[in-house]
Amino acid sequence: MDMESSLREVAPGVFALPEELCERFNASGENLTNVRCLEHAPYLTSEAATRAVVLAVMAVVSFIGNLMTIISIAGTRAGRRRKNQTWSAVYALILHLSISDLLVTVFCIAGEALWSYTVEWRAGNLSCKVFKFLEMFSLYLSTFILVLIGLDRFVAVRYPIRAISTAKRCSRFVAVAWLLSIILSIPQLIIFHEGKGPFYEEFYQCVTYGFYTEPWQEQLYTTFSFVCMFMLPLLILIASYVSTIVTISKSDKIFQNENVNSARKYDVNRRRLIHKAKVKSLRISLVIVVTFIIWWTPYYTMMIIFMFLNPDKHLSEELQKGIFFFGMSNSLVNPVIYGAFHLWRPKKAGSLREGSSTNTRLSRGGTRGRDEETTFVLLEQQQLSRNPSSRLLSRSRNDSYQPAVRNQAI
């Protein structure tokens, strides 16, 4: 390859040469005036191809899992409407969580898979901005819906009488989560743009290069995203679930202190059903918090380290990609978690017969066919009607309930 055929004009009067040719001509003593020595553009490597395949498989699995969850919830909701049964808030929240996880699947997992395969950005400047906006929006929305689920579990256990009315207000909180996710993702539209890479070949990438004028600006935005998307939601989740556990413990003590002489079969069955519903809330609480911590803590920890300690750049980029993909795989796990606890519950013939007879005795209308949360609410209402001291305790709690929900649910 000679110099004349390799020269490429990159600006008026300025030409570019591949680095290997520059080294050859420099070694021969030739003077390269108005010539830039540039690297070759990145290309598809075996590692990048493997990453694209893995992400594509993750996207397919996540898409199927979340789609099945949505279909299952839609079928459950339609069946409850036909039977004029109550609709729990948690089902609506799981529905929106599955929708947000579908967005994560499409824009984060599948989008990154396609980008890894093409190596460069080929969709233009506007698509770059919209893509990065939707990536951040889907991650924010998934996290905020997760927080709402935690708050819903807290309200269902702490204020069971108002749990059904809370379900009616659930759509308002979900709308706030969507709106807040949109607002917090708007900076992506400004920061990211399509930029031409400093390579011998024409190579375009969706980058933030040129937007930040000082290092502290990028650090500030990264820290803000870290707090809004991880630290604050994590603190709310932990606080709500700790409160849930404390409430469950106090409630168990109240039932244990009831008059033993009045413990008929009615009371035994009622306590057993309440305990079952509370234990289920406790289990899902633990799984939610642990999963959120395991999947996202490594990424945000390394992100802060790389941002403020400036380790090896190449190592940081590759490691961040791998850990980020691990965090995004949370969208694969969510359908399994919530499906296992709420949607695909195994039914035993014996327990169904026992539950049917027990539920018939518990309420004239019966609780057969209701989810465990609604059963828990009805049982708590009956407990309060039979226990005057508990009714006073509930009234004092309900007085402070309204502002607490407004402050915590957002």
C-alpha positions as a Markdown table, in Angstrom:
| # | Residue | x | y | z |
|---|---|---|---|---|
| 1 | Met | 0.0 | 0.0 | 0.0 |
| 2 | Asp | 1.6 | 3.3 | -1.1 |
| 3 | Met | 1.1 | 6.7 | 0.4 |
| 4 | Glu | -0.7 | 8.3 | -2.5 |
| 5 | Ser | -3.5 | 5.7 | -2.6 |
| 6 | Ser | -3.9 | 5.7 | 1.2 |
| 7 | Leu | -4.2 | 9.4 | 1.8 |
| 8 | Arg | -7.7 | 10.4 | 2.8 |
| 9 | Glu | -8.8 | 14.0 | 3.2 |
| 10 | Val | -10.4 | 14.5 | 6.6 |
| 11 | Ala | -10.5 | 18.3 | 6.5 |
| 12 | Pro | -9.6 | 21.0 | 4.0 |
| 13 | Gly | -5.9 | 20.6 | 3.4 |
| 14 | Val | -5.6 | 17.9 | 6.0 |
| 15 | Phe | -5.1 | 14.2 | 5.2 |
| 16 | Ala | -5.1 | 11.0 | 7.2 |
| 17 | Leu | -3.0 | 7.8 | 7.0 |
| 18 | Pro | -3.2 | 4.5 | 8.9 |
| 19 | Glu | -0.7 | 4.3 | 11.7 |
| 20 | Glu | 1.3 | 1.5 | 10.2 |
| 21 | Leu | 2.0 | 3.6 | 7.1 |
| 22 | Cys | 2.9 | 6.6 | 9.1 |
| 23 | Glu | 5.5 | 4.5 | 11.0 |
| 24 | Arg | 6.9 | 3.2 | 7.7 |
| 25 | Phe | 7.3 | 6.6 | 6.2 |
| 26 | Asn | 8.7 | 8.1 | 9.4 |
| 27 | Ala | 11.3 | 5.3 | 9.5 |
| 28 | Ser | 12.3 | 6.2 | 5.9 |
| 29 | Gly | 12.9 | 9.9 | 6.9 |
| 30 | Glu | 10.0 | 11.3 | 4.8 |
| 31 | Asn | 8.3 | 14.4 | 6.1 |
| 32 | Leu | 4.6 | 14.0 | 6.6 |
| 33 | Thr | 3.2 | 17.5 | 6.4 |
| 34 | Asn | -0.5 | 18.1 | 7.1 |
| 35 | Val | -1.0 | 14.3 | 7.6 |
| 36 | Arg | -2.7 | 12.8 | 10.6 |
| 37 | Cys | -1.8 | 9.2 | 11.7 |
| 38 | Leu | -5.0 | 7.5 | 12.8 |
| 39 | Glu | -5.9 | 4.1 | 14.1 |
| 40 | His | -8.2 | 1.7 | 12.2 |
| 41 | Ala | -11.8 | 1.7 | 13.3 |
| 42 | Pro | -13.0 | -1.0 | 15.7 |
| 43 | Tyr | -14.4 | -4.1 | 14.0 |
| 44 | Leu | -16.4 | -7.2 | 15.1 |
| 45 | Thr | -14.2 | -9.4 | 17.1 |
| 46 | Ser | -15.0 | -12.9 | 18.4 |
| 47 | Glu | -15.5 | -11.5 | 21.9 |
| 48 | Ala | -18.0 | -8.9 | 20.6 |
| 49 | Ala | -19.8 | -11.6 | 18.6 |
| 50 | Thr | -20.1 | -13.8 | 21.6 |
| 51 | Arg | -21.4 | -10.9 | 23.7 |
| 52 | Ala | -24.0 | -10.2 | 21.0 |
| 53 | Val | -25.2 | -13.8 | 21.0 |
| 54 | Val | -25.4 | -14.0 | 24.8 |
| 55 | Leu | -27.4 | -10.8 | 24.9 |
| 56 | Ala | -29.7 | -12.0 | 22.1 |
| 57 | Val | -30.4 | -15.2 | 24.1 |
| 58 | Met | -31.0 | -13.1 | 27.2 |
| 59 | Ala | -33.4 | -10.9 | 25.3 |
| 60 | Val | -35.4 | -13.8 | 23.9 |
| 61 | Val | -35.7 | -15.4 | 27.4 |
| 62 | Ser | -36.6 | -12.2 | 29.1 |
| 63 | Phe | -39.2 | -11.3 | 26.4 |
| 64 | Ile | -40.9 | -14.6 | 26.6 |
| 65 | Gly | -41.0 | -14.6 | 30.5 |
| 66 | Asn | -42.4 | -11.1 | 30.8 |
| 67 | Leu | -44.9 | -11.6 | 28.0 |
| 68 | Met | -46.1 | -14.8 | 29.7 |
| 69 | Thr | -46.5 | -12.8 | 32.9 |
| 70 | Ile | -48.5 | -10.1 | 31.2 |
| 71 | Ile | -50.8 | -12.7 | 29.5 |
| 72 | Ser | -51.3 | -14.5 | 32.9 |
| 73 | Ile | -52.1 | -11.2 | 34.7 |
| 74 | Ala | -54.5 | -10.2 | 31.9 |
| 75 | Gly | -56.3 | -13.5 | 32.1 |
| 76 | Thr | -56.5 | -13.4 | 35.9 |
| 77 | Arg | -57.9 | -9.8 | 35.7 |
| 78 | Ala | -60.5 | -10.7 | 33.1 |
| 79 | Gly | -61.6 | -13.7 | 35.2 |
| 80 | Arg | -62.0 | -11.6 | 38.3 |
| 81 | Arg | -64.0 | -9.0 | 36.5 |
| 82 | Arg | -66.4 | -11.7 | 35.2 |
| 83 | Lys | -66.9 | -13.0 | 38.8 |
| 84 | Asn | -67.1 | -9.5 | 40.3 |
| 85 | Gln | -64.1 | -10.2 | 42.5 |
| 86 | Thr | -61.6 | -7.7 | 44.0 |
| 87 | Trp | -58.5 | -6.8 | 42.0 |
| 88 | Ser | -55.4 | -6.6 | 44.2 |
| 89 | Ala | -53.0 | -3.7 | 43.7 |
| 90 | Val | -50.0 | -6.1 | 43.5 |
| 91 | Tyr | -51.3 | -7.6 | 40.3 |
| 92 | Ala | -51.5 | -4.1 | 38.6 |
| 93 | Leu | -48.0 | -3.4 | 39.9 |
| 94 | Ile | -46.6 | -6.7 | 38.6 |
| 95 | Leu | -48.2 | -5.9 | 35.2 |
| 96 | His | -46.4 | -2.6 | 35.0 |
| 97 | Leu | -43.2 | -4.2 | 36.2 |
| 98 | Ser | -43.5 | -6.7 | 33.4 |
| 99 | Ile | -44.1 | -3.9 | 30.9 |
| 100 | Ser | -41.0 | -2.0 | 32.2 |
| 101 | Asp | -39.0 | -5.2 | 32.0 |
| 102 | Leu | -40.1 | -5.6 | 28.4 |
| 103 | Leu | -38.8 | -2.1 | 27.7 |
| 104 | Val | -35.5 | -3.0 | 29.4 |
| 105 | Thr | -35.4 | -6.2 | 27.2 |
| 106 | Val | -36.0 | -4.3 | 24.0 |
| 107 | Phe | -33.9 | -1.2 | 24.5 |
| 108 | Cys | -31.2 | -2.4 | 26.9 |
| 109 | Ile | -30.6 | -6.0 | 26.2 |
| 110 | Ala | -31.7 | -6.5 | 22.6 |
| 111 | Gly | -30.5 | -3.0 | 21.7 |
| 112 | Glu | -27.1 | -3.6 | 23.1 |
| 113 | Ala | -26.9 | -7.0 | 21.4 |
| 114 | Leu | -27.5 | -5.4 | 18.0 |
| 115 | Trp | -25.1 | -2.6 | 18.8 |
| 116 | Ser | -22.4 | -5.1 | 19.8 |
| 117 | Tyr | -22.9 | -6.9 | 16.5 |
| 118 | Thr | -22.7 | -3.7 | 14.3 |
| 119 | Val | -19.9 | -2.3 | 16.5 |
| 120 | Glu | -20.6 | 1.3 | 15.2 |
| 121 | Trp | -23.8 | 3.4 | 15.5 |
| 122 | Arg | -25.6 | 3.4 | 12.2 |
| 123 | Ala | -29.0 | 4.9 | 13.1 |
| 124 | Gly | -28.3 | 8.6 | 13.1 |
| 125 | Asn | -28.1 | 11.3 | 15.7 |
| 126 | Leu | -31.8 | 11.5 | 16.6 |
| 127 | Ser | -32.0 | 7.7 | 17.1 |
| 128 | Cys | -29.0 | 7.9 | 19.3 |
| 129 | Lys | -30.7 | 10.4 | 21.6 |
| 130 | Val | -34.0 | 8.5 | 21.7 |
| 131 | Phe | -32.3 | 5.2 | 22.2 |
| 132 | Lys | -30.3 | 6.4 | 25.2 |
| 133 | Phe | -33.4 | 8.1 | 26.6 |
| 134 | Leu | -35.5 | 4.9 | 26.4 |
| 135 | Glu | -32.6 | 2.9 | 27.9 |
| 136 | Met | -32.5 | 5.1 | 31.0 |
| 137 | Phe | -36.3 | 5.5 | 31.1 |
| 138 | Ser | -36.9 | 1.7 | 31.2 |
| 139 | Leu | -34.3 | 1.2 | 33.9 |
| 140 | Tyr | -35.8 | 4.0 | 36.0 |
| 141 | Leu | -39.4 | 2.7 | 35.5 |
| 142 | Ser | -38.4 | -0.9 | 36.5 |
| 143 | Thr | -36.8 | 0.3 | 39.7 |
| 144 | Phe | -39.6 | 2.7 | 40.7 |
| 145 | Ile | -42.3 | 0.0 | 40.1 |
| 146 | Leu | -40.2 | -2.3 | 42.3 |
| 147 | Val | -40.3 | 0.3 | 45.0 |
| 148 | Leu | -44.0 | 0.6 | 44.7 |
| 149 | Ile | -44.4 | -3.1 | 45.1 |
| 150 | Gly | -42.4 | -2.8 | 48.3 |
| 151 | Leu | -44.6 | 0.0 | 49.6 |
| 152 | Asp | -47.7 | -1.9 | 48.6 |
| 153 | Arg | -46.6 | -4.9 | 50.7 |
| 154 | Phe | -46.0 | -2.5 | 53.6 |
| 155 | Val | -49.5 | -1.0 | 53.3 |
| 156 | Ala | -51.2 | -4.4 | 52.9 |
| 157 | Val | -49.7 | -5.6 | 56.1 |
| 158 | Arg | -49.6 | -2.4 | 58.2 |
| 159 | Tyr | -53.0 | -1.0 | 57.1 |
| 160 | Pro | -55.0 | -4.1 | 55.9 |
| 161 | Ile | -58.4 | -2.4 | 56.1 |
| 162 | Arg | -57.3 | 0.2 | 53.5 |
| 163 | Ala | -55.5 | -2.2 | 51.3 |
| 164 | Ile | -58.4 | -2.6 | 48.9 |
| 165 | Ser | -59.0 | 1.2 | 48.6 |
| 166 | Thr | -55.2 | 1.5 | 48.1 |
| 167 | Ala | -55.6 | -0.8 | 45.1 |
| 168 | Lys | -58.0 | 1.8 | 43.6 |
| 169 | Arg | -55.3 | 4.5 | 44.0 |
| 170 | Cys | -52.6 | 2.3 | 42.7 |
| 171 | Ser | -52.9 | 3.8 | 39.2 |
| 172 | Arg | -52.1 | 7.2 | 40.5 |
| 173 | Phe | -48.8 | 6.0 | 42.0 |
| 174 | Val | -47.9 | 4.1 | 38.8 |
| 175 | Ala | -48.6 | 7.3 | 36.8 |
| 176 | Val | -46.2 | 9.2 | 39.1 |
| 177 | Ala | -43.6 | 6.5 | 38.5 |
| 178 | Trp | -43.9 | 6.8 | 34.7 |
| 179 | Leu | -43.8 | 10.6 | 34.8 |
| 180 | Leu | -40.8 | 10.6 | 37.2 |
| 181 | Ser | -39.0 | 8.1 | 34.9 |
| 182 | Ile | -39.5 | 10.4 | 31.9 |
| 183 | Ile | -38.3 | 13.5 | 33.7 |
| 184 | Leu | -35.2 | 11.9 | 35.1 |
| 185 | Ser | -34.3 | 10.4 | 31.6 |
| 186 | Ile | -34.5 | 13.8 | 29.8 |
| 187 | Pro | -30.8 | 14.6 | 30.3 |
| 188 | Gln | -30.0 | 11.6 | 28.1 |
| 189 | Leu | -31.6 | 13.5 | 25.1 |
| 190 | Ile | -29.1 | 16.3 | 25.7 |
| 191 | Ile | -26.0 | 14.6 | 26.7 |
| 192 | Phe | -25.7 | 11.9 | 24.0 |
| 193 | His | -25.2 | 12.5 | 20.3 |
| 194 | Glu | -23.8 | 10.8 | 17.3 |
| 195 | Gly | -20.0 | 11.6 | 17.0 |
| 196 | Lys | -17.4 | 10.7 | 14.4 |
| 197 | Gly | -14.6 | 8.7 | 15.8 |
| 198 | Pro | -10.9 | 9.6 | 15.3 |
| 199 | Phe | -10.2 | 6.7 | 13.0 |
| 200 | Tyr | -8.8 | 6.3 | 9.5 |
| 201 | Glu | -12.1 | 4.8 | 8.3 |
| 202 | Glu | -15.4 | 6.7 | 8.8 |
| 203 | Phe | -16.8 | 5.5 | 12.1 |
| 204 | Tyr | -19.7 | 6.9 | 14.0 |
| 205 | Gln | -20.7 | 6.2 | 17.6 |
| 206 | Cys | -23.4 | 7.3 | 20.1 |
| 207 | Val | -21.3 | 9.0 | 22.7 |
| 208 | Thr | -21.2 | 11.8 | 25.3 |
| 209 | Tyr | -17.8 | 13.1 | 24.0 |
| 210 | Gly | -17.7 | 16.9 | 23.8 |
| 211 | Phe | -20.6 | 17.6 | 26.0 |
| 212 | Tyr | -18.8 | 17.6 | 29.4 |
| 213 | Thr | -16.3 | 20.4 | 29.7 |
| 214 | Glu | -15.0 | 19.4 | 33.1 |
| 215 | Pro | -14.6 | 16.0 | 34.8 |
| 216 | Trp | -16.7 | 17.0 | 37.7 |
| 217 | Gln | -19.7 | 17.5 | 35.5 |
| 218 | Glu | -19.8 | 13.8 | 34.4 |
| 219 | Gln | -19.1 | 12.8 | 38.0 |
| 220 | Leu | -22.1 | 14.9 | 39.2 |
| 221 | Tyr | -24.5 | 13.4 | 36.7 |
| 222 | Thr | -23.2 | 9.8 | 37.4 |
| 223 | Thr | -23.7 | 10.4 | 41.1 |
| 224 | Phe | -27.2 | 11.8 | 40.6 |
| 225 | Ser | -28.2 | 8.7 | 38.6 |
| 226 | Phe | -26.6 | 6.5 | 41.2 |
| 227 | Val | -28.7 | 8.0 | 44.0 |
| 228 | Cys | -32.0 | 8.1 | 42.1 |
| 229 | Met | -31.7 | 4.7 | 40.5 |
| 230 | Phe | -30.1 | 2.7 | 43.2 |
| 231 | Met | -29.4 | 4.2 | 46.6 |
| 232 | Leu | -32.7 | 5.9 | 47.3 |
| 233 | Pro | -34.8 | 3.0 | 46.0 |
| 234 | Leu | -32.7 | 0.6 | 48.0 |
| 235 | Leu | -33.2 | 2.6 | 51.2 |
| 236 | Ile | -37.0 | 2.8 | 50.6 |
| 237 | Leu | -37.1 | -0.9 | 49.9 |
| 238 | Ile | -35.2 | -1.8 | 53.1 |
| 239 | Ala | -37.2 | 0.6 | 55.2 |
| 240 | Ser | -40.6 | -0.6 | 53.9 |
| 241 | Tyr | -39.7 | -4.3 | 54.3 |
| 242 | Val | -38.2 | -3.8 | 57.8 |
| 243 | Ser | -41.4 | -2.1 | 58.8 |
| 244 | Thr | -43.4 | -4.9 | 57.3 |
| 245 | Ile | -41.5 | -7.5 | 59.3 |
| 246 | Val | -41.9 | -5.5 | 62.5 |
| 247 | Thr | -45.6 | -5.2 | 61.9 |
| 248 | Ile | -46.0 | -8.9 | 61.2 |
| 249 | Ser | -44.1 | -9.7 | 64.5 |
| 250 | Lys | -46.4 | -7.3 | 66.5 |
| 251 | Ser | -49.5 | -8.8 | 64.9 |
| 252 | Asp | -48.4 | -12.3 | 65.7 |
| 253 | Lys | -48.0 | -11.3 | 69.4 |
| 254 | Ile | -51.5 | -9.9 | 69.5 |
| 255 | Phe | -53.0 | -13.1 | 68.2 |
| 256 | Gln | -50.9 | -15.2 | 70.6 |
| 257 | Asn | -52.2 | -13.1 | 73.6 |
| 258 | Glu | -55.9 | -13.8 | 72.7 |
| 259 | Asn | -57.9 | -15.8 | 75.2 |
| 260 | Val | -56.9 | -19.4 | 74.8 |
| 261 | Asn | -60.4 | -20.6 | 75.9 |
| 262 | Ser | -62.0 | -19.0 | 72.9 |
| 263 | Ala | -59.7 | -20.7 | 70.4 |
| 264 | Arg | -62.3 | -22.6 | 68.4 |
| 265 | Lys | -61.6 | -24.2 | 65.1 |
| 266 | Tyr | -62.8 | -21.0 | 63.5 |
| 267 | Asp | -60.0 | -19.1 | 65.2 |
| 268 | Val | -57.4 | -21.7 | 64.4 |
| 269 | Asn | -58.2 | -21.6 | 60.7 |
| 270 | Arg | -58.3 | -17.8 | 60.7 |
| 271 | Arg | -54.9 | -17.6 | 62.3 |
| 272 | Arg | -53.4 | -20.1 | 60.0 |
| 273 | Leu | -54.6 | -18.2 | 56.9 |
| 274 | Ile | -53.4 | -14.9 | 58.3 |
| 275 | His | -50.0 | -16.4 | 59.1 |
| 276 | Lys | -49.8 | -17.9 | 55.6 |
| 277 | Ala | -50.5 | -14.5 | 54.0 |
| 278 | Lys | -48.0 | -12.8 | 56.2 |
| 279 | Val | -45.2 | -15.3 | 55.7 |
| 280 | Lys | -45.7 | -15.0 | 51.9 |
| 281 | Ser | -45.3 | -11.2 | 52.2 |
| 282 | Leu | -42.1 | -11.8 | 54.3 |
| 283 | Arg | -40.7 | -14.2 | 51.8 |
| 284 | Ile | -41.2 | -12.0 | 48.8 |
| 285 | Ser | -39.9 | -9.1 | 50.7 |
| 286 | Leu | -36.6 | -10.9 | 51.3 |
| 287 | Val | -36.3 | -12.1 | 47.7 |
| 288 | Ile | -37.0 | -8.6 | 46.3 |
| 289 | Val | -34.4 | -6.9 | 48.4 |
| 290 | Val | -31.7 | -9.6 | 48.0 |
| 291 | Thr | -32.3 | -9.8 | 44.2 |
| 292 | Phe | -32.1 | -6.1 | 43.7 |
| 293 | Ile | -28.9 | -5.9 | 45.8 |
| 294 | Ile | -27.2 | -8.9 | 44.1 |
| 295 | Trp | -28.0 | -7.8 | 40.5 |
| 296 | Trp | -27.2 | -4.1 | 40.7 |
| 297 | Thr | -24.7 | -3.5 | 43.5 |
| 298 | Pro | -21.7 | -4.8 | 41.5 |
| 299 | Tyr | -22.4 | -2.5 | 38.6 |
| 300 | Tyr | -23.0 | 0.7 | 40.6 |
| 301 | Thr | -20.0 | 0.0 | 42.9 |
| 302 | Met | -17.7 | -0.5 | 39.9 |
| 303 | Met | -19.2 | 2.6 | 38.2 |
| 304 | Ile | -18.4 | 4.8 | 41.1 |
| 305 | Ile | -14.9 | 3.3 | 41.4 |
| 306 | Phe | -14.1 | 3.9 | 37.7 |
| 307 | Met | -15.6 | 7.3 | 37.7 |
| 308 | Phe | -13.7 | 8.7 | 40.7 |
| 309 | Leu | -10.5 | 6.5 | 40.9 |
| 310 | Asn | -9.8 | 6.4 | 37.1 |
| 311 | Pro | -8.4 | 2.9 | 36.8 |
| 312 | Asp | -7.2 | 1.5 | 33.4 |
| 313 | Lys | -9.6 | 2.8 | 30.8 |
| 314 | His | -9.8 | -0.3 | 28.6 |
| 315 | Leu | -10.3 | -2.6 | 31.6 |
| 316 | Ser | -12.9 | -0.3 | 33.1 |
| 317 | Glu | -15.0 | -0.3 | 29.8 |
| 318 | Glu | -14.9 | -4.0 | 29.4 |
| 319 | Leu | -15.6 | -4.7 | 33.0 |
| 320 | Gln | -18.5 | -2.2 | 33.2 |
| 321 | Lys | -20.1 | -3.8 | 30.1 |
| 322 | Gly | -20.0 | -7.2 | 31.7 |
| 323 | Ile | -21.3 | -6.1 | 35.0 |
| 324 | Phe | -24.0 | -3.9 | 33.4 |
| 325 | Phe | -25.2 | -6.9 | 31.4 |
| 326 | Phe | -25.4 | -8.8 | 34.7 |
| 327 | Gly | -27.5 | -6.1 | 36.2 |
| 328 | Met | -29.9 | -6.0 | 33.2 |
| 329 | Ser | -30.4 | -9.7 | 33.6 |
| 330 | Asn | -32.6 | -8.8 | 36.6 |
| 331 | Ser | -35.4 | -8.4 | 34.0 |
| 332 | Leu | -35.1 | -12.1 | 33.4 |
| 333 | Val | -35.4 | -12.9 | 37.1 |
| 334 | Asn | -38.4 | -10.7 | 37.9 |
| 335 | Pro | -40.9 | -12.8 | 36.0 |
| 336 | Val | -39.7 | -15.9 | 37.8 |
| 337 | Ile | -39.9 | -14.2 | 41.3 |
| 338 | Tyr | -43.3 | -12.7 | 40.9 |
| 339 | Gly | -44.7 | -15.6 | 38.9 |
| 340 | Ala | -43.6 | -18.0 | 41.6 |
| 341 | Phe | -45.1 | -16.0 | 44.4 |
| 342 | His | -48.3 | -14.7 | 42.7 |
| 343 | Leu | -49.2 | -16.3 | 39.4 |
| 344 | Trp | -48.2 | -19.9 | 39.1 |
| 345 | Arg | -49.2 | -21.3 | 42.5 |
| 346 | Pro | -49.6 | -25.0 | 42.8 |
| 347 | Lys | -53.0 | -26.2 | 43.9 |
| 348 | Lys | -53.6 | -29.3 | 46.0 |
| 349 | Ala | -56.9 | -31.0 | 46.0 |
| 350 | Gly | -56.9 | -31.5 | 49.8 |
| 351 | Ser | -56.0 | -27.9 | 50.5 |
| 352 | Leu | -58.6 | -26.7 | 48.1 |
| 353 | Arg | -61.3 | -28.6 | 49.9 |
| 354 | Glu | -60.2 | -27.5 | 53.3 |
| 355 | Gly | -59.8 | -23.9 | 52.2 |
| 356 | Ser | -63.2 | -24.0 | 50.6 |
| 357 | Ser | -65.0 | -25.1 | 53.7 |
| 358 | Thr | -62.9 | -22.8 | 55.9 |
| 359 | Asn | -63.5 | -19.8 | 53.7 |
| 360 | Thr | -67.2 | -20.5 | 53.6 |
| 361 | Arg | -67.4 | -20.3 | 57.4 |
| 362 | Leu | -65.2 | -17.2 | 57.5 |
| 363 | Ser | -67.5 | -15.0 | 55.4 |
| 364 | Arg | -71.0 | -15.3 | 54.1 |
| 365 | Gly | -69.8 | -14.2 | 50.8 |
| 366 | Gly | -67.0 | -16.6 | 51.0 |
| 367 | Thr | -63.3 | -15.9 | 50.2 |
| 368 | Arg | -63.0 | -18.7 | 47.7 |
| 369 | Gly | -61.3 | -17.6 | 44.6 |
| 370 | Arg | -59.7 | -14.5 | 46.2 |
| 371 | Asp | -56.0 | -14.0 | 46.3 |
| 372 | Glu | -54.2 | -14.4 | 49.7 |
| 373 | Glu | -53.9 | -10.6 | 50.2 |
| 374 | Thr | -57.6 | -10.1 | 49.9 |
| 375 | Thr | -58.2 | -13.0 | 52.2 |
| 376 | Phe | -55.8 | -11.5 | 54.7 |
| 377 | Val | -57.6 | -8.1 | 54.5 |
| 378 | Leu | -61.0 | -9.7 | 55.2 |
| 379 | Leu | -59.6 | -11.8 | 58.1 |
| 380 | Glu | -58.0 | -8.7 | 59.6 |
| 381 | Gln | -61.3 | -6.8 | 59.4 |
| 382 | Gln | -63.1 | -9.7 | 61.2 |
| 383 | Gln | -60.3 | -9.7 | 63.8 |
| 384 | Leu | -60.7 | -5.9 | 64.4 |
| 385 | Ser | -64.5 | -6.3 | 64.8 |
| 386 | Arg | -64.0 | -9.0 | 67.4 |
| 387 | Asn | -61.2 | -7.2 | 69.3 |
| 388 | Pro | -62.1 | -3.7 | 70.5 |
| 389 | Ser | -58.5 | -2.9 | 71.5 |
| 390 | Ser | -57.3 | -3.8 | 68.1 |
| 391 | Arg | -59.9 | -1.6 | 66.5 |
| 392 | Leu | -58.6 | 1.4 | 68.5 |
| 393 | Leu | -55.1 | 0.5 | 67.5 |
| 394 | Ser | -56.2 | 0.4 | 63.8 |
| 395 | Arg | -58.0 | 3.8 | 64.2 |
| 396 | Ser | -54.9 | 5.5 | 65.5 |
| 397 | Arg | -52.8 | 4.0 | 62.7 |
| 398 | Asn | -55.3 | 5.0 | 60.0 |
| 399 | Asp | -55.2 | 8.7 | 61.2 |
| 400 | Ser | -51.6 | 8.8 | 60.1 |
| 401 | Tyr | -52.0 | 6.6 | 57.1 |
| 402 | Gln | -53.0 | 9.1 | 54.5 |
| 403 | Pro | -50.0 | 11.5 | 54.6 |
| 404 | Ala | -47.6 | 8.5 | 55.0 |
| 405 | Val | -48.7 | 7.0 | 51.7 |
| 406 | Arg | -48.4 | 10.3 | 49.9 |
| 407 | Asn | -44.9 | 10.8 | 51.1 |
| 408 | Gln | -43.6 | 7.2 | 50.7 |
| 409 | Ala | -45.2 | 6.0 | 47.5 |
| 410 | Ile | -43.3 | 8.5 | 45.4 |
